[in-house]
Amino acid sequence: MGDSLSAAHNLRPELGWVSLLENQLSESHPEITIVNASVSGETTQGGLARFKQLLSEHKPSWVILELGANDALRGYPLTQTKQNLESMIEQAHKADAKVLLVGNQIPQNYGKRYTEMFFNLYKELAEQYQLAYVPFMLKGVALDKTLMQADGLHPNKEGQPVVLQNIKPALLPLLDEAK
């Protein structure tokens, strides 16, 4: 459940980190089916509006929740972003799905206070709900122009495997708990 960072923005879907994850899990966890419900441009409000139906339709055991960057880039109040994420986390838990919360950072030109508050809201949610957590999915990618698209916001084809490597250490223990 994500935005353009998980929807392989400007790339063929099979080149995105979610598809790369699906390929790797098909060998190590063949019983797992991945549904990528990510939409480019998605906000937490849009995600929340779709979330209940997605849970009902797919009945996931796990949810990777990667939303919020578009809220911050649009300057939305972080209290609303946090409430929307909390609602999705609580709905996932009610549906007996474990949540991996994927955090993000925004450029410093949004102001130090806002960017820090945005970054920290993921950590606060992870602690509050005792979630598996990735602090920054673009670690080692965002500041490397060779791994980013020209827009400076989205990983390119070469950056996608690095994003996956940032996420897998938090995800694999969740998957293996069920074995």
C-alpha positions as CSV (number, residue, x, y, z in Angstrom):
1,M,0.0,0.0,0.0
2,G,2.0,3.0,-1.2
3,D,2.5,5.9,-3.6
4,S,4.7,6.4,-6.6
5,L,7.8,5.1,-4.7
6,S,6.2,1.7,-4.6
7,A,4.3,2.0,-7.9
8,A,7.5,2.1,-10.0
9,H,6.9,5.7,-11.1
10,N,8.1,6.2,-14.8
11,L,9.4,2.6,-14.9
12,R,7.9,-0.7,-16.2
13,P,6.1,-2.2,-13.2
14,E,8.4,-5.3,-13.2
15,L,11.4,-3.1,-12.6
16,G,10.0,-1.7,-9.3
17,W,11.1,-2.8,-5.9
18,V,7.7,-4.5,-5.2
19,S,8.0,-6.7,-8.3
20,L,11.7,-7.4,-7.4
21,L,10.5,-8.5,-4.0
22,E,7.8,-10.7,-5.5
23,N,10.4,-12.4,-7.7
24,Q,12.7,-13.1,-4.7
25,L,9.9,-14.3,-2.5
26,S,8.6,-16.7,-5.2
27,E,11.7,-18.7,-4.4
28,S,12.0,-18.4,-0.6
29,H,8.3,-18.0,0.2
30,P,6.3,-19.5,-2.7
31,E,3.1,-19.5,-0.7
32,I,3.0,-15.7,-0.6
33,T,1.2,-13.7,-3.2
34,I,1.9,-10.0,-3.4
35,V,-0.7,-7.4,-4.3
36,N,0.7,-4.0,-5.1
37,A,-2.0,-1.5,-4.2
38,S,0.3,1.5,-4.8
39,V,-0.9,4.4,-6.8
40,S,1.3,7.3,-8.0
41,G,0.3,10.5,-6.3
42,E,-1.5,8.7,-3.5
43,T,-1.9,10.5,-0.2
44,T,-2.8,8.9,3.2
45,Q,-6.3,10.2,2.8
46,G,-6.7,8.5,-0.6
47,G,-5.1,5.4,0.8
48,L,-7.4,5.3,3.7
49,A,-10.4,5.7,1.4
50,R,-9.3,2.6,-0.5
51,F,-7.9,0.6,2.4
52,K,-11.0,-1.1,3.9
53,Q,-12.1,-2.5,0.6
54,L,-8.5,-3.7,-0.2
55,L,-8.4,-5.5,3.2
56,S,-11.8,-7.1,2.6
57,E,-10.9,-8.1,-1.0
58,H,-7.4,-9.5,-0.5
59,K,-7.4,-10.6,3.2
60,P,-3.7,-10.0,3.6
61,S,-1.5,-11.5,6.3
62,W,0.9,-8.6,6.0
63,V,0.6,-5.0,4.9
64,I,3.6,-2.9,3.8
65,L,2.4,0.6,4.5
66,E,4.4,3.2,2.5
67,L,2.4,6.4,2.4
68,G,2.7,10.0,3.5
69,A,5.4,11.5,1.2
70,N,2.8,13.2,-1.0
71,D,1.0,14.6,2.1
72,A,4.2,16.2,3.2
73,L,5.2,17.5,-0.3
74,R,1.8,19.1,-0.5
75,G,2.2,20.7,3.0
76,Y,-0.7,18.8,4.6
77,P,-1.0,19.0,8.4
78,L,1.0,16.2,9.8
79,T,-1.6,15.5,12.4
80,Q,-4.0,14.4,9.6
81,T,-1.3,12.3,8.0
82,K,-0.6,10.6,11.3
83,Q,-4.3,10.0,12.0
84,N,-4.8,8.5,8.5
85,L,-1.8,6.1,9.0
86,E,-3.1,5.2,12.5
87,S,-6.5,4.3,11.0
88,M,-4.9,2.1,8.4
89,I,-2.7,0.4,11.0
90,E,-5.7,-0.2,13.2
91,Q,-7.8,-1.6,10.4
92,A,-4.9,-3.9,9.3
93,H,-4.6,-5.2,12.9
94,K,-8.4,-5.8,13.1
95,A,-8.0,-7.8,9.9
96,D,-5.2,-9.8,11.6
97,A,-2.6,-8.4,9.2
98,K,0.9,-7.5,10.5
99,V,2.1,-4.1,9.4
100,L,5.5,-3.1,8.1
101,L,5.6,0.7,8.3
102,V,7.9,2.3,5.7
103,G,9.1,5.8,6.6
104,N,10.3,8.6,4.4
105,Q,12.0,11.9,4.4
106,I,11.3,15.1,2.4
107,P,13.7,17.7,1.1
108,Q,15.0,20.2,3.6
109,N,13.5,23.1,1.7
110,Y,10.2,22.4,3.6
111,G,11.8,23.7,6.7
112,K,13.7,22.0,9.5
113,R,10.8,21.7,11.9
114,Y,8.3,20.3,9.4
115,T,10.8,17.8,7.8
116,E,11.9,16.5,11.2
117,M,8.3,16.2,12.4
118,F,7.4,14.3,9.2
119,F,10.4,11.9,9.6
120,N,9.7,11.3,13.3
121,L,6.0,10.6,12.9
122,Y,6.8,7.2,11.4
123,K,9.1,6.3,14.3
124,E,6.4,7.4,16.8
125,L,3.8,5.2,15.1
126,A,6.1,2.2,14.9
127,E,6.8,2.5,18.6
128,Q,3.1,3.2,19.5
129,Y,1.9,0.1,17.6
130,Q,5.0,-2.0,18.0
131,L,5.4,-2.3,14.2
132,A,8.2,-3.5,12.1
133,Y,9.7,-0.3,10.7
134,V,12.0,1.0,7.9
135,P,13.0,4.6,8.8
136,F,13.9,5.7,5.3
137,M,13.2,3.6,2.3
138,L,15.5,5.7,0.1
139,K,18.6,5.4,2.3
140,G,21.6,5.3,0.1
141,V,19.5,6.2,-2.9
142,A,18.0,9.6,-2.5
143,L,21.3,11.5,-2.6
144,D,22.9,9.4,-5.3
145,K,22.0,10.9,-8.6
146,T,23.0,7.7,-10.4
147,L,20.2,5.9,-8.6
148,M,17.5,8.6,-9.0
149,Q,15.4,9.7,-11.9
150,A,15.8,13.2,-13.2
151,D,13.0,14.5,-10.9
152,G,15.2,13.9,-7.9
153,L,12.3,12.2,-6.1
154,H,12.0,8.7,-7.5
155,P,14.5,5.9,-7.8
156,N,15.5,4.8,-11.2
157,K,15.9,1.2,-12.4
158,E,19.3,0.9,-10.7
159,G,17.9,2.4,-7.5
160,Q,15.1,-0.1,-7.1
161,P,17.2,-3.0,-5.9
162,V,18.8,-0.8,-3.3
163,V,15.3,0.3,-2.0
164,L,14.4,-3.4,-1.8
165,Q,17.6,-4.1,0.2
166,N,16.5,-1.3,2.6
167,I,13.1,-2.9,3.2
168,K,13.9,-6.6,3.3
169,P,15.6,-6.7,6.7
170,A,12.5,-5.5,8.4
171,L,10.1,-7.5,6.2
172,L,11.7,-11.0,6.2
173,P,11.3,-11.6,10.0
174,L,7.6,-10.8,9.8
175,L,7.2,-13.4,7.0
176,D,9.2,-16.0,8.8
177,E,7.2,-15.6,12.0
178,A,4.3,-17.4,10.3
179,K,6.4,-20.4,9.2
